[in-house]
Amino acid sequence: MEYVLCWIGHNYLGTHSLINLLDSFVDHWKGITNYYIETTGQTRPVKQTDIPWRLKQMLDILVFEEAQQGQEEMGPCMEYLLQHKLLETLCTLGKAQYPPGMNQQVLVFFSKILVQIQKPMLHILNVYRPVQKLVRLCGLPGSQTEKEEAQFMFVVCSRVKQDPYVLNYILEDNHSKRSISTSEDTEKGRSGETVSSNYLTASNPASTSSPQQHSPTDSPSTIFPANAGLIHVLVHLSRSQVCSKSRVALKAFESLLLLVSIPKEDTAVCLAESTPLCQLLAERLCELFSQLPATLDVAFSQSGKQESQSFPGSEHMESFFAWLDFLDHLMREAPKSLAVKLAKEIHHCWLVGVLQHELLQMSEMGVLVNTALLCCSVRHIQSPAMVEELVSFLLGRQTQSEQRFDTESHVLRYQLIEHCDHISDEISITTLLLFEALLQKPHRDILFNLVLRNLENRCYLTRTLGGGDDCRHFTDTDPVEENEELEEDPFFTDMYGEDEFNSSEQLLHRPQLIREHRCSGQTQALDIVNSFLCLVPQEAKTSQHVQGARYETYVHDAHEQFKECTAFSLDWDWPESLKPTELSVSSSDFFEGHFLKVLFDRIGRILEQPYELNLQVTSVLSRLAVFPHPHLHEYLLDPYIILAPGARSLFSVLIRVIGELMQRIEVIPNFTEKLVHVRRQLMGLDGESGVDHMPLLKGVIILEEFCKELAAIAFVKLPANNTNLQNTDTL
């Protein structure tokens, strides 16, 4: 019999009139309903009945009918489906799960009809009502049809993406039970006589003749209801753990992205303000974060990689960062109003509600793990809306220059900076990694908050020389010795006497400190490069003993970083030249800020700190130095500025380290030979061997490399003055 029915169905679709199509369509529907009349109590699965085949035949008839009809006409089969509420009945049968597996068949039928019927449908009462009901049947605990549910939800969201206005008919108000229709009579009319006209005006919101449609002037709060089952189901399906890299979850992700990427502002406002979308997504992030174990391999965060599966908690880690990546991508695709709303919800729910307490706790392990997680999160986040909230959370919004003893204006910011100088080297390294990741974000307030607001008035310069523009009016005959700048540095003079300065002058092999008439910021590039290259004394250098270790090896990397930072700052309205100093501003008030203070303190202890910690401190300072802000360049890269009393610069701190190094070199026999051996060990050229003073020797190597890196940065930042740098190979 099944063969005969197949032949009859094919014959109708191939040759018979539309009237015969309707007869066939009705016969197939009656065949389905007769099953329920003639069979009771049977437990045969639906796939062992003819119901799936009859549903397929009905779908084929509808598709064929639409192809034969004009673009603005509804065929008799579609009229029959709508007027007799076939979709409503199918939804009820699916809910009853009789015969077993019927819900799966209904989901497949709904999905296919929404995909294969080209004309708009979701604005029609007898379509969107059963779609609403079927949505409520999805996402239930223990469901065996998640695959079909995810596909159905994806199809619905695809239809909404094509015509955003129909979102009005999919979202529901479970609190007020408000119907879009204004009366029961209107509802009856739309389900019957008016269905054809409604079918034709679906994509024309301006047409107000149909009672099904709202005026486009309605506000989102009146058009869209307060609760959305669609959103709950999608978030539920995104949790699917049916298999690794669940296709169900990925389909739910795609559906959510379809919804949020609708460019209409009204739709974005609706999703942000009138649905629980943002709250549910943020709560899911908090839930996944709470599932992370209290102890984790922090090397995961420091490497920024997720490939390793060898440590406990790696699966939870992968799930958390996969969700964070999804939210970040969602915020990049969504209209600004929706992205901002979601970012603020994440800020409130996760950053402040959960993470802040974990970062401020007393447990060192807790601080370490959560700082590592935050560092990796910062690396993952790219969306402007979420970066904005990160900056607000971590750094605050203060714009005035920092005060030395102010530790309360933003507690988290202060504590994180202090953690860069923590007694635990691991915490210090991880927190420095966090700030380095933050400095790689294209956000103006990051650099301004951490550094630039303290350099705005250039109070680090002395006010006794050169007037308001700080030009040096010295000549070669001026009685200025090289140690004059060093004597201006109280951090240096407090530790060493005048004789030590004079002896260090011979070891530094630097050019004369102040030569001819020149202004701050206009120092020749050659002089700056030489100043950093000659800073480390000859007996503490190892580059000449190892091939390919000259400063030029850093030029390429410095050039790439400089291009990146310059691209970031194009829209930041940074000045192109130095701001004139104001004599009314006292230099004695200068404070470099807590961030630079900690970095300078750390670089000042480079000869005694662990190798990995020194690497990270110098990496952060190099990142700061490469930014093209004139004040930052002057303060970090110009060795010739005359510092105000009590002020220090990066160069003055390095000078102080060199003075300490000179003292230590004198008491270590065969210092240069040991230094070269340690360098070869670090490069993997020599085997491990017991060498005394290992932290000091490694610190000297990093000091030399750091000075070469600063020289390379100075080279790429001053291209107009580097014509003579071809000759620096002789240094």
Secondary structure as the mmCIF struct_conf table of DSSP 4:
data_model
#
loop_
_struct_conf.conf_type_id
_struct_conf.id
_struct_conf.beg_label_comp_id
_struct_conf.beg_label_asym_id
_struct_conf.beg_label_seq_id
_struct_conf.end_label_comp_id
_struct_conf.end_label_asym_id
_struct_conf.end_label_seq_id
HELX_RH_AL_P HELX_RH_AL_P1 GLU A 2 THR A 15
BEND BEND1 HIS A 16 HIS A 16
HELX_RH_AL_P HELX_RH_AL_P2 LEU A 18 GLU A 38
BEND BEND2 GLY A 41 GLY A 41
HELX_RH_3T_P HELX_RH_3T_P1 VAL A 46 GLN A 48
BEND BEND3 THR A 49 ASP A 50
HELX_RH_AL_P HELX_RH_AL_P3 ILE A 51 GLN A 68
BEND BEND4 GLN A 69 GLN A 69
TURN_TY1_P TURN_TY1_P1 GLN A 71 GLU A 72
HELX_RH_AL_P HELX_RH_AL_P4 PRO A 76 GLN A 83
TURN_TY1_P TURN_TY1_P2 HIS A 84 LYS A 85
HELX_RH_AL_P HELX_RH_AL_P5 LEU A 86 ALA A 96
TURN_TY1_P TURN_TY1_P3 GLN A 97 GLN A 97
BEND BEND5 PRO A 99 PRO A 99
TURN_TY1_P TURN_TY1_P4 PRO A 100 GLY A 101
HELX_RH_AL_P HELX_RH_AL_P6 MET A 102 GLN A 116
BEND BEND6 LYS A 119 LYS A 119
TURN_TY1_P TURN_TY1_P5 LEU A 122 HIS A 123
BEND BEND7 ILE A 124 ILE A 124
HELX_RH_AL_P HELX_RH_AL_P7 LEU A 125 ARG A 136
TURN_TY1_P TURN_TY1_P6 LEU A 137 LEU A 137
BEND BEND8 CYS A 138 GLY A 139
TURN_TY1_P TURN_TY1_P7 PRO A 141 GLY A 142
BEND BEND9 GLN A 144 GLN A 144
HELX_RH_AL_P HELX_RH_AL_P8 GLU A 146 GLN A 162
HELX_RH_3T_P HELX_RH_3T_P2 PRO A 164 VAL A 166
HELX_RH_AL_P HELX_RH_AL_P9 LEU A 167 ILE A 170
BEND BEND10 LEU A 171 LEU A 171
STRN STRN1 GLU A 172 GLU A 172
TURN_TY1_P TURN_TY1_P8 ASN A 174 SER A 176
BEND BEND11 ILE A 180 SER A 183
HELX_RH_AL_P HELX_RH_AL_P10 GLU A 184 SER A 191
TURN_TY1_P TURN_TY1_P9 GLY A 192 THR A 194
HELX_RH_AL_P HELX_RH_AL_P11 VAL A 195 LEU A 200
TURN_TY1_P TURN_TY1_P10 THR A 201 SER A 203
TURN_TY1_P TURN_TY1_P11 PRO A 205 ALA A 206
BEND BEND12 SER A 209 SER A 210
TURN_TY1_P TURN_TY1_P12 PRO A 211 GLN A 212
HELX_LH_PP_P HELX_LH_PP_P1 GLN A 213 SER A 215
TURN_TY1_P TURN_TY1_P13 PRO A 216 THR A 217
BEND BEND13 ASP A 218 ASP A 218
HELX_RH_AL_P HELX_RH_AL_P12 PRO A 220 ILE A 223
BEND BEND14 PHE A 224 PHE A 224
BEND BEND15 ALA A 226 ALA A 226
STRN STRN2 ASN A 227 ASN A 227
HELX_RH_AL_P HELX_RH_AL_P13 GLY A 229 LEU A 237
TURN_TY1_P TURN_TY1_P14 SER A 238 ARG A 239
BEND BEND16 VAL A 242 CYS A 243
TURN_TY1_P TURN_TY1_P15 SER A 244 LYS A 245
HELX_RH_AL_P HELX_RH_AL_P14 ARG A 247 VAL A 260
TURN_TY1_P TURN_TY1_P16 SER A 261 SER A 261
HELX_RH_AL_P HELX_RH_AL_P15 GLU A 265 GLU A 273
BEND BEND17 SER A 274 PRO A 276
HELX_RH_AL_P HELX_RH_AL_P16 LEU A 277 SER A 290
TURN_TY1_P TURN_TY1_P17 GLN A 291 GLN A 291
BEND BEND18 LEU A 292 LEU A 292
BEND BEND19 ALA A 294 THR A 295
TURN_TY1_P TURN_TY1_P18 VAL A 298 VAL A 298
HELX_RH_AL_P HELX_RH_AL_P17 ALA A 299 SER A 303
TURN_TY1_P TURN_TY1_P19 GLY A 304 GLY A 304
BEND BEND20 PHE A 311 PHE A 311
TURN_TY1_P TURN_TY1_P20 PRO A 312 GLY A 313
HELX_RH_AL_P HELX_RH_AL_P18 SER A 314 GLU A 333
BEND BEND21 ALA A 334 ALA A 334
HELX_RH_AL_P HELX_RH_AL_P19 LYS A 336 ILE A 346
HELX_RH_PI_P HELX_RH_PI_P1 HIS A 347 LEU A 355
HELX_RH_AL_P HELX_RH_AL_P20 GLN A 356 LEU A 359
TURN_TY1_P TURN_TY1_P21 LEU A 360 LEU A 360
BEND BEND22 MET A 362 MET A 362
HELX_RH_AL_P HELX_RH_AL_P21 GLU A 364 HIS A 380
HELX_RH_AL_P HELX_RH_AL_P22 PRO A 384 LEU A 395
BEND BEND23 ARG A 397 ARG A 397
BEND BEND24 GLN A 400 GLN A 400
HELX_LH_PP_P HELX_LH_PP_P2 SER A 401 GLU A 402
TURN_TY1_P TURN_TY1_P22 ARG A 404 PHE A 405
BEND BEND25 GLU A 408 GLU A 408
TURN_TY1_P TURN_TY1_P23 SER A 409 HIS A 410
HELX_RH_AL_P HELX_RH_AL_P23 VAL A 411 HIS A 419
TURN_TY1_P TURN_TY1_P24 CYS A 420 ASP A 421
BEND BEND26 ILE A 423 SER A 424
HELX_RH_AL_P HELX_RH_AL_P24 ASP A 425 LEU A 439
TURN_TY1_P TURN_TY1_P25 GLN A 440 GLN A 440
BEND BEND27 LYS A 441 LYS A 441
HELX_RH_AL_P HELX_RH_AL_P25 ARG A 444 LEU A 450
TURN_TY1_P TURN_TY1_P26 VAL A 451 VAL A 451
HELX_RH_3T_P HELX_RH_3T_P3 LEU A 452 ASN A 454
TURN_TY1_P TURN_TY1_P27 LEU A 455 ASN A 457
TURN_TY1_P TURN_TY1_P28 CYS A 459 TYR A 460
STRN STRN3 LEU A 461 LEU A 461
BEND BEND28 ARG A 463 GLY A 466
HELX_RH_3T_P HELX_RH_3T_P4 GLY A 467 ASP A 469
TURN_TY1_P TURN_TY1_P29 ASP A 470 ASP A 470
STRN STRN4 CYS A 471 ARG A 472
TURN_TY1_P TURN_TY1_P30 ASP A 476 THR A 477
BEND BEND29 ASP A 478 ASP A 478
TURN_TY1_P TURN_TY1_P31 GLU A 482 GLU A 482
HELX_RH_AL_P HELX_RH_AL_P26 ASN A 483 GLU A 488
HELX_RH_AL_P HELX_RH_AL_P27 PRO A 490 THR A 493
TURN_TY1_P TURN_TY1_P32 ASP A 494 MET A 495
BEND BEND30 TYR A 496 TYR A 496
HELX_RH_AL_P HELX_RH_AL_P28 GLU A 498 LEU A 508
HELX_LH_PP_P HELX_LH_PP_P3 ARG A 510 GLN A 512
BEND BEND31 LEU A 513 ILE A 514
BEND BEND32 GLU A 516 HIS A 517
STRN STRN5 ARG A 518 CYS A 519
TURN_TY1_P TURN_TY1_P33 SER A 520 GLY A 521
HELX_RH_AL_P HELX_RH_AL_P29 ALA A 525 LEU A 533
TURN_TY1_P TURN_TY1_P34 CYS A 534 LEU A 535
BEND BEND33 VAL A 536 VAL A 536
HELX_RH_3T_P HELX_RH_3T_P5 GLN A 538 ALA A 540
HELX_RH_3T_P HELX_RH_3T_P6 SER A 543 HIS A 545
BEND BEND34 VAL A 546 VAL A 546
TURN_TY1_P TURN_TY1_P35 GLN A 547 GLY A 548
BEND BEND35 ARG A 550 ARG A 550
HELX_RH_3T_P HELX_RH_3T_P7 TYR A 551 TYR A 554
HELX_RH_AL_P HELX_RH_AL_P30 VAL A 555 SER A 569
TURN_TY1_P TURN_TY1_P36 LEU A 570 ASP A 573
BEND BEND36 GLU A 576 SER A 577
HELX_LH_PP_P HELX_LH_PP_P4 LEU A 578 THR A 581
TURN_TY1_P TURN_TY1_P37 LEU A 583 SER A 584
BEND BEND37 VAL A 585 VAL A 585
HELX_RH_3T_P HELX_RH_3T_P8 SER A 587 ASP A 589
HELX_RH_AL_P HELX_RH_AL_P31 HIS A 594 GLY A 604
TURN_TY1_P TURN_TY1_P38 ARG A 605 GLU A 608
BEND BEND38 GLN A 609 GLN A 609
HELX_RH_AL_P HELX_RH_AL_P32 TYR A 611 VAL A 626
BEND BEND39 PHE A 627 PHE A 627
HELX_RH_AL_P HELX_RH_AL_P33 PRO A 630 LEU A 637
TURN_TY1_P TURN_TY1_P39 PRO A 639 TYR A 640
STRN STRN6 LEU A 643 LEU A 643
HELX_LH_PP_P HELX_LH_PP_P5 ALA A 644 ALA A 644
TURN_TY1_P TURN_TY1_P40 PRO A 645 GLY A 646
HELX_RH_AL_P HELX_RH_AL_P34 LEU A 650 ILE A 665
TURN_TY1_P TURN_TY1_P41 GLU A 666 VAL A 667
BEND BEND40 ILE A 668 ILE A 668
TURN_TY1_P TURN_TY1_P42 PRO A 669 ASN A 670
HELX_RH_AL_P HELX_RH_AL_P35 PHE A 671 LEU A 682
TURN_TY1_P TURN_TY1_P43 MET A 683 GLY A 684
BEND BEND41 LEU A 685 ASP A 686
TURN_TY1_P TURN_TY1_P44 ASP A 692 HIS A 693
HELX_RH_AL_P HELX_RH_AL_P36 MET A 694 LYS A 717
HELX_RH_3T_P HELX_RH_3T_P9 PRO A 719 ASN A 721
HELX_RH_3T_P HELX_RH_3T_P10 THR A 723 THR A 730
#
